[in-house]
Amino acid sequence: MSEEILKALMQLFGIIAKQDEGIASDELKYIREFLSRQLSQDKVNEYYQLFEKIAEISLHDSDNKDASAKQYRLTSVRDSVKILSICRKINKTLTREQKVIVLFRLFELININKRYSAQRMAIINTVAEVFNISAGEFESIRRFAALPSPTLHPDPNLVIISSSSPGLDKIIHISCESLSGEVFILRIPSVDLYFLKYSGNDLVTLNGMQVFPDRIYLFASGSALRFPKSKPVYYSDVSSRFQPLMPGQQILFEARNISYRFPNGEFGLRNITFAEPQGRLIGIMGASGAGKTTLLNVLAGIEKPFQGEIYINGIDLHKRKKDLEGVIGVIPQDDLLIEELTVFQNLWFAACQCFRDKSKDEITALTNQVLKSLGLLEYSHLKVGSVLNREISGGQRKRLNIALELIREPSVLFVDEPTSGLSSR
C-alpha cells in the first residue's frame, strides 16, 4: 500500500478514534496489525505515532481498558475543520482507486466493535462526499463492511463463494466444495476493484496469505484464493462474470501456475499466475538472466511450459494454437529486418504475408500509415543496411521492428526490451 494511502488513513483513523468514548483496545490492536501487514517494524512505529498524535492518545489512554471511565465526546468544530482539510488535501493526491480503498479501511475499523455511532458515520460520510463516491457505491460498501451477511441486501455487484447456492437471482455464485462459511466479493464498478471478506473458519489463503474472518481484503488482478478441499478461485473467475467476453471485442489473458524447465533440467520459471483484461499495459522487470525473455516466450506460445496453462478467452494457448492464430504478436530483442530492402519494403512485404485478402494499394496505404505513426515515413526510401553498415539509426531500426507487428494489430502484444535504442519521446 502506498505511503499516501497510509498517511491519509492514520490521520482519519486518529480523528475517528477521538469520537464518542474514544477508541477501544480492539481497534488499537487492529491498527497495529494493519500497519504490520503493510510495513517494516520501524515504519510501523512511525505511522502509529502519527495516528496517536492526531488521536491525542497518551500511553496511559492506550492502556486504559475501563470504558466506563472514558468521557463521551462529540466531534469538535476543530476536528470537523480538520476532517475537511485532510480530505481536500488527500483528494488532490490520491487516485480514485486509492480513495475507494481508504473508504473500505475506515469502515473496517469501525466494524471491529460495530460502533456505528452518528459521529463516526458523519466523518465517513464527509470523506465519501469529498472523494465524490456515489451514493449507490457508498451504500454497497457500508453494507458489505457492516453486515455479517451481505446477502441480506442482494447486490448485482456481489459474488458469493460457498458450498451451496444462496438461491438469490441477483447474486453471482461460485461453488466451492465443503467450504465452511462464505467468501463475499464486492465489485466497485466505477474503479473496477474487487474486495473480499470471509465468514468461516477454514484455512483460506489469498496469494499465499491467510484470510481472517471479517477482515476486508483487496482482490487484485492476478490474485488467487485457495481452499482446503476445493480448486482455487482466480481473479479472472470473478472478473469474467462482470465482463462478458465477446469475440473480436474483449480479451482476457490468463496464466495459471506456469513453470518452465530448461533442457538441462534447471527451472527458469516457477508457479507464475496472473490474469489481465484487454487494454492493460504490463511491465516485467528483473535483473539480467532472471527469466524475462523466457517468460515472454512461454506466454506467447513460443516455448511450452513444464506445467501450467495459458488461456486467452478460455482457450488453451498451447493445446489449441490454431484457434488463436493471429491473436498474439511478439517483438523480440533480435533484429528481424532484411538488410537489402528499404524501410518501406521491409514493412510492405511483411504486410503482404499478413493481409492476403487486401489489394496492393490497400497494403501500400496501410504501410505508409504505420510508418507515419512511428515517425518513419520520411525515411521510407532508405535501405535498412546491416548493424555495422547502417543507413538508419538504431532507434529507427527498433521502431521498424515494432512496426512489423503493429501493422497487423494483434490483440495481445509482447515486446522484449521495448525501449532499447529509443529516446524518452
C-alpha positions as CSV (number, residue, x, y, z in Angstrom):
1,M,0.0,0.0,0.0
2,S,1.3,3.4,-0.9
3,E,2.6,6.0,1.7
4,E,-0.1,8.4,0.5
5,I,-2.9,6.0,1.5
6,L,-1.3,5.0,4.8
7,K,-0.8,8.7,5.9
8,A,-4.3,9.5,4.9
9,L,-5.7,6.5,6.8
10,M,-3.7,7.3,10.0
11,Q,-5.0,10.8,10.1
12,L,-8.6,9.8,9.5
13,F,-8.2,6.9,12.0
14,G,-6.9,9.3,14.5
15,I,-9.9,11.6,14.2
16,I,-12.4,8.7,14.4
17,A,-10.5,7.5,17.5
18,K,-11.4,10.7,19.3
19,Q,-15.1,10.4,18.9
20,D,-17.7,9.2,21.4
21,E,-15.9,7.3,24.2
22,G,-12.6,7.2,22.4
23,I,-11.0,4.2,20.7
24,A,-11.4,0.7,22.0
25,S,-8.5,-1.7,22.7
26,D,-9.6,-4.0,19.8
27,E,-9.5,-1.1,17.4
28,L,-6.0,-0.1,18.6
29,K,-4.9,-3.7,18.0
30,Y,-6.4,-3.6,14.5
31,I,-4.4,-0.5,13.6
32,R,-1.2,-2.1,14.8
33,E,-1.9,-5.3,12.9
34,F,-2.9,-3.4,9.8
35,L,0.3,-1.4,9.8
36,S,2.4,-4.6,10.5
37,R,0.9,-6.2,7.3
38,Q,2.0,-3.2,5.3
39,L,5.3,-2.0,6.7
40,S,8.5,-3.0,8.5
41,Q,8.6,-2.6,12.3
42,D,10.4,0.7,12.3
43,K,7.9,2.2,9.8
44,V,5.0,0.8,11.9
45,N,6.1,2.9,14.8
46,E,6.4,6.0,12.6
47,Y,2.9,5.7,11.3
48,Y,1.4,4.7,14.6
49,Q,2.9,7.8,16.2
50,L,1.2,9.9,13.5
51,F,-2.1,8.2,14.4
52,E,-1.5,8.8,18.2
53,K,-0.7,12.5,17.5
54,I,-3.9,13.0,15.6
55,A,-5.9,11.0,18.1
56,E,-4.3,12.8,21.0
57,I,-3.7,9.4,22.7
58,S,-1.2,9.1,25.5
59,L,0.4,5.9,26.7
60,H,-2.0,5.9,29.7
61,D,-5.0,6.3,27.4
62,S,-3.9,3.3,25.3
63,D,-3.6,1.1,28.3
64,N,-6.8,2.1,29.9
65,K,-9.4,-0.6,29.2
66,D,-12.1,0.7,31.5
67,A,-14.6,2.0,29.0
68,S,-16.8,3.4,31.8
69,A,-14.1,5.8,32.8
70,K,-13.8,7.3,29.3
71,Q,-15.6,10.6,28.6
72,Y,-18.2,10.6,25.9
73,R,-17.2,13.3,23.4
74,L,-18.9,14.8,20.3
75,T,-17.0,15.9,17.2
76,S,-15.5,19.3,17.9
77,V,-15.6,22.2,15.5
78,R,-11.8,22.0,15.2
79,D,-12.0,18.3,14.3
80,S,-14.7,19.0,11.7
81,V,-12.5,21.6,10.0
82,K,-9.5,19.2,10.2
83,I,-11.5,16.4,8.6
84,L,-12.4,18.6,5.7
85,S,-8.8,19.9,5.4
86,I,-7.3,16.3,5.4
87,C,-9.9,15.1,2.9
88,R,-9.4,18.0,0.5
89,K,-5.6,17.7,0.7
90,I,-5.5,13.9,0.0
91,N,-8.3,14.3,-2.6
92,K,-5.8,16.0,-4.8
93,T,-3.1,13.4,-4.4
94,L,-4.9,10.0,-4.3
95,T,-6.3,8.3,-7.4
96,R,-9.9,7.3,-7.5
97,E,-8.9,3.7,-6.8
98,Q,-7.0,4.8,-3.7
99,K,-9.9,6.8,-2.4
100,V,-12.2,3.7,-2.5
101,I,-9.6,1.7,-0.6
102,V,-9.4,4.4,2.1
103,L,-13.2,4.3,2.5
104,F,-13.2,0.5,2.9
105,R,-10.5,0.7,5.6
106,L,-12.4,3.3,7.5
107,F,-15.5,1.1,7.5
108,E,-13.3,-1.9,8.5
109,L,-12.0,0.0,11.5
110,I,-15.4,0.9,13.0
111,N,-16.7,-2.5,12.2
112,I,-14.3,-4.1,14.6
113,N,-16.6,-3.4,17.6
114,K,-19.7,-2.5,15.4
115,R,-19.5,1.1,16.7
116,Y,-21.5,2.8,14.0
117,S,-22.2,6.0,16.0
118,A,-23.6,9.2,14.5
119,Q,-20.3,10.9,15.0
120,R,-18.2,8.2,13.3
121,M,-20.7,7.8,10.4
122,A,-20.7,11.6,9.9
123,I,-16.9,11.5,9.5
124,I,-17.1,8.7,6.9
125,N,-20.0,10.5,5.1
126,T,-17.8,13.6,4.8
127,V,-14.9,11.5,3.4
128,A,-17.2,10.0,0.8
129,E,-18.6,13.3,-0.2
130,V,-15.2,15.0,-0.6
131,F,-14.0,11.9,-2.5
132,N,-17.1,12.1,-4.7
133,I,-18.1,8.5,-4.0
134,S,-21.6,7.9,-5.4
135,A,-24.5,7.2,-3.0
136,G,-25.1,3.8,-4.5
137,E,-21.5,2.6,-4.2
138,F,-21.2,4.1,-0.7
139,E,-24.2,2.1,0.4
140,S,-22.8,-1.1,-1.2
141,I,-19.5,-0.6,0.7
142,R,-21.3,0.2,4.0
143,R,-23.5,-2.9,3.8
144,F,-20.6,-5.1,2.7
145,A,-18.4,-4.0,5.6
146,A,-21.1,-3.8,8.3
147,L,-23.3,-6.8,7.8
148,P,-22.4,-10.4,8.8
149,S,-24.0,-11.5,5.6
150,P,-24.2,-9.0,2.7
151,T,-26.9,-11.3,1.1
152,L,-29.4,-9.6,3.4
153,H,-29.4,-6.9,0.7
154,P,-28.9,-8.5,-2.7
155,D,-26.4,-6.6,-4.8
156,P,-25.8,-7.2,-8.5
157,N,-22.1,-6.5,-7.9
158,L,-21.7,-9.2,-5.3
159,V,-20.2,-12.6,-5.8
160,I,-20.6,-15.4,-3.2
161,I,-18.2,-18.4,-3.0
162,S,-19.8,-21.2,-0.9
163,S,-20.6,-24.9,-0.8
164,S,-24.2,-24.3,-1.6
165,S,-26.1,-21.7,-3.7
166,P,-27.7,-18.8,-1.8
167,G,-30.7,-19.1,-4.1
168,L,-30.8,-15.4,-4.9
169,D,-31.3,-14.3,-8.5
170,K,-29.3,-11.0,-8.4
171,I,-26.2,-12.5,-6.8
172,I,-23.4,-14.4,-8.7
173,H,-22.5,-17.7,-7.1
174,I,-19.3,-19.7,-7.4
175,S,-19.4,-23.3,-6.0
176,C,-16.6,-24.3,-3.6
177,E,-16.8,-27.8,-2.2
178,S,-17.0,-28.3,1.6
179,L,-16.2,-24.7,2.4
180,S,-17.0,-23.5,5.9
181,G,-18.9,-20.2,5.8
182,E,-18.9,-18.0,2.7
183,V,-16.5,-15.7,0.8
184,F,-18.1,-12.5,-0.3
185,I,-16.5,-10.5,-3.1
186,L,-17.9,-7.0,-3.9
187,R,-17.1,-5.2,-7.2
188,I,-16.9,-1.4,-7.2
189,P,-17.8,-0.6,-10.9
190,S,-16.5,2.9,-11.1
191,V,-12.9,1.8,-10.4
192,D,-13.3,-1.9,-11.4
193,L,-11.8,-3.0,-8.0
194,Y,-12.8,-6.1,-6.1
195,F,-12.9,-6.6,-2.3
196,L,-13.5,-9.8,-0.3
197,K,-14.3,-10.9,3.2
198,Y,-14.7,-14.4,4.7
199,S,-17.2,-15.5,7.3
200,G,-16.0,-19.1,8.0
201,N,-13.1,-20.7,9.9
202,D,-11.3,-22.8,7.2
203,L,-7.7,-22.0,6.2
204,V,-8.4,-19.9,3.2
205,T,-5.4,-18.1,1.6
206,L,-5.2,-15.1,-0.7
207,N,-1.9,-15.1,-2.7
208,G,-0.4,-17.3,0.0
209,M,-1.5,-15.2,3.0
210,Q,-4.2,-16.4,5.4
211,V,-7.6,-14.7,5.1
212,F,-9.0,-13.9,8.6
213,P,-12.8,-13.8,9.2
214,D,-14.5,-10.4,8.8
215,R,-11.4,-8.6,7.6
216,I,-11.6,-6.9,4.2
217,Y,-9.0,-7.7,1.5
218,L,-8.3,-6.2,-1.9
219,F,-8.8,-8.9,-4.5
220,A,-6.4,-7.5,-7.1
221,S,-5.8,-8.5,-10.7
222,G,-3.9,-11.8,-10.8
223,S,-4.9,-12.9,-7.3
224,A,-5.7,-16.5,-6.4
225,L,-7.9,-17.7,-3.5
226,R,-7.1,-21.2,-2.3
227,F,-9.2,-23.5,-0.2
228,P,-8.5,-26.7,1.8
229,K,-10.8,-29.1,-0.2
230,S,-11.6,-27.3,-3.5
231,K,-9.9,-25.9,-6.5
232,P,-8.6,-22.3,-6.4
233,V,-10.7,-19.3,-7.5
234,Y,-8.7,-16.9,-9.6
235,Y,-9.3,-13.2,-10.2
236,S,-10.4,-14.0,-13.8
237,D,-13.0,-16.4,-12.5
238,V,-14.7,-13.5,-10.8
239,S,-14.0,-10.6,-13.1
240,S,-15.2,-12.5,-16.2
241,R,-18.6,-12.7,-14.6
242,F,-18.9,-8.9,-14.9
243,Q,-17.0,-8.6,-18.3
244,P,-18.7,-10.9,-20.8
245,L,-16.1,-11.8,-23.4
246,M,-17.2,-11.1,-27.0
247,P,-15.0,-12.4,-29.8
248,G,-13.1,-9.6,-31.5
249,Q,-14.0,-7.1,-28.8
250,Q,-12.9,-8.3,-25.4
251,I,-9.7,-10.2,-24.5
252,L,-8.8,-11.9,-21.2
253,F,-5.3,-13.2,-20.9
254,E,-4.7,-15.7,-18.1
255,A,-1.6,-17.7,-16.9
256,R,-2.1,-20.3,-14.2
257,N,0.7,-21.9,-12.2
258,I,3.3,-21.6,-15.1
259,S,6.6,-23.3,-14.6
260,Y,9.3,-23.8,-17.2
261,R,12.4,-26.1,-17.3
262,F,15.4,-25.7,-19.5
263,P,16.7,-28.7,-21.4
264,N,19.4,-29.2,-18.6
265,G,16.6,-29.6,-16.1
266,E,17.0,-26.3,-14.3
267,F,13.9,-24.3,-13.6
268,G,13.6,-20.9,-15.4
269,L,10.1,-20.1,-14.1
270,R,8.2,-21.3,-11.1
271,N,4.4,-21.0,-10.3
272,I,3.6,-17.8,-12.1
273,T,-0.1,-16.9,-12.0
274,F,-1.8,-13.7,-13.2
275,A,-4.8,-12.5,-15.3
276,E,-5.2,-9.3,-17.2
277,P,-8.1,-7.9,-19.2
278,Q,-7.9,-6.1,-22.5
279,G,-6.4,-2.6,-22.5
280,R,-3.7,-3.0,-19.9
281,L,0.0,-2.2,-20.3
282,I,2.0,-4.6,-18.1
283,G,5.7,-4.3,-17.4
284,I,8.0,-7.2,-16.5
285,M,11.1,-6.1,-14.6
286,G,14.1,-8.1,-13.4
287,A,17.9,-8.5,-13.4
288,S,19.7,-9.8,-16.4
289,G,19.2,-13.6,-16.7
290,A,16.2,-13.5,-14.3
291,G,13.9,-15.1,-17.0
292,K,12.1,-12.2,-18.5
293,T,12.6,-13.3,-22.1
294,T,11.8,-16.9,-21.1
295,L,8.6,-15.8,-19.6
296,L,7.6,-13.8,-22.7
297,N,8.3,-16.8,-24.9
298,V,6.2,-19.1,-22.8
299,L,3.3,-16.6,-22.6
300,A,3.5,-16.0,-26.3
301,G,3.3,-19.7,-27.1
302,I,6.9,-19.9,-28.5
303,E,8.0,-22.2,-25.6
304,K,5.9,-24.8,-23.9
305,P,5.7,-24.6,-20.1
306,F,6.8,-27.6,-17.9
307,Q,3.5,-27.2,-16.1
308,G,0.5,-24.9,-16.0
309,E,-1.8,-23.4,-18.6
310,I,-2.2,-20.2,-20.5
311,Y,-5.7,-19.1,-21.6
312,I,-7.0,-16.4,-24.0
313,N,-10.8,-16.0,-23.6
314,G,-10.8,-19.5,-22.1
315,I,-8.9,-21.1,-25.0
316,D,-5.7,-23.0,-24.0
317,L,-2.9,-21.4,-26.0
318,H,-0.7,-24.5,-26.1
319,K,-3.4,-27.0,-26.9
320,R,-5.4,-25.0,-29.4
321,K,-2.9,-22.8,-31.2
322,K,-4.8,-22.8,-34.4
323,D,-7.8,-21.3,-32.7
324,L,-5.7,-18.3,-31.6
325,E,-3.7,-17.8,-34.8
326,G,-3.0,-14.1,-35.3
327,V,-4.2,-13.1,-31.9
328,I,-0.6,-12.8,-30.4
329,G,2.2,-10.6,-31.6
330,V,5.8,-10.7,-30.5
331,I,8.6,-8.1,-30.9
332,P,11.8,-9.8,-29.9
333,Q,15.1,-8.3,-28.9
334,D,16.8,-9.6,-32.1
335,D,16.7,-7.6,-35.3
336,L,14.2,-9.1,-37.9
337,L,14.9,-6.7,-40.7
338,I,16.2,-7.6,-44.2
339,E,19.3,-5.5,-44.8
340,E,18.9,-5.2,-48.6
341,L,15.4,-3.8,-48.5
342,T,14.3,-0.2,-47.8
343,V,12.3,0.8,-44.7
344,F,9.1,0.8,-46.8
345,Q,9.8,-2.6,-48.4
346,N,10.6,-4.4,-45.1
347,L,7.1,-3.4,-43.8
348,W,5.3,-3.8,-47.1
349,F,6.4,-7.4,-47.7
350,A,5.6,-8.3,-44.1
351,A,2.1,-6.8,-44.6
352,C,1.6,-8.9,-47.7
353,Q,2.2,-12.0,-45.7
354,C,-0.5,-11.0,-43.1
355,F,-3.2,-9.5,-45.3
356,R,-3.6,-11.7,-48.3
357,D,-7.2,-10.6,-48.8
358,K,-6.1,-6.9,-49.3
359,S,-5.1,-5.3,-52.6
360,K,-1.6,-3.9,-53.1
361,D,-3.0,-0.4,-53.0
362,E,-4.6,-1.1,-49.6
363,I,-1.4,-2.6,-48.3
364,T,0.6,0.4,-49.5
365,A,-1.7,2.8,-47.8
366,L,-1.6,0.8,-44.6
367,T,2.2,0.6,-44.7
368,N,2.5,4.4,-45.1
369,Q,0.0,5.0,-42.3
370,V,2.0,2.8,-39.8
371,L,5.3,4.4,-40.9
372,K,3.9,7.8,-40.4
373,S,2.6,6.9,-36.9
374,L,6.1,5.8,-35.9
375,G,7.9,8.8,-37.5
376,L,9.5,6.7,-40.2
377,L,7.7,7.9,-43.3
378,E,10.4,10.4,-44.3
379,Y,13.0,7.6,-44.1
380,S,10.9,5.0,-46.0
381,H,13.2,5.2,-49.1
382,L,16.4,4.4,-47.2
383,K,17.9,0.9,-47.2
384,V,18.0,-0.6,-43.7
385,G,21.6,-1.9,-44.1
386,S,23.4,-4.0,-41.6
387,V,24.0,-3.1,-37.9
388,L,27.7,-2.2,-38.8
389,N,27.0,-0.6,-42.1
390,R,23.7,1.0,-41.5
391,E,21.8,3.8,-43.2
392,I,19.2,4.3,-40.5
393,S,19.8,4.9,-36.7
394,G,19.5,2.2,-34.0
395,G,16.3,3.9,-32.8
396,Q,14.8,3.9,-36.3
397,R,15.6,0.2,-36.7
398,K,13.8,-0.5,-33.4
399,R,10.7,1.4,-34.5
400,L,10.7,-0.5,-37.7
401,N,10.9,-3.8,-35.9
402,I,7.9,-2.6,-33.8
403,A,6.0,-1.7,-37.0
404,L,6.3,-5.3,-38.3
405,E,4.0,-6.4,-35.5
406,L,1.9,-3.3,-35.1
407,I,0.7,-3.3,-38.7
408,R,-1.4,-6.4,-38.2
409,E,-2.9,-5.1,-34.9
410,P,-2.6,-8.2,-32.7
411,S,-5.0,-8.4,-29.7
412,V,-2.1,-9.3,-27.4
413,L,1.4,-7.9,-28.0
414,F,4.6,-9.0,-26.2
415,V,7.6,-6.7,-26.5
416,D,11.1,-7.7,-25.4
417,E,13.3,-4.8,-24.3
418,P,10.7,-2.3,-25.9
419,T,12.7,0.9,-25.1
420,S,16.1,-0.3,-26.2
421,G,17.6,2.2,-28.5
422,L,14.7,4.6,-28.2
423,S,14.6,8.1,-26.7
424,S,12.1,9.0,-24.0
425,R,9.9,10.6,-26.6
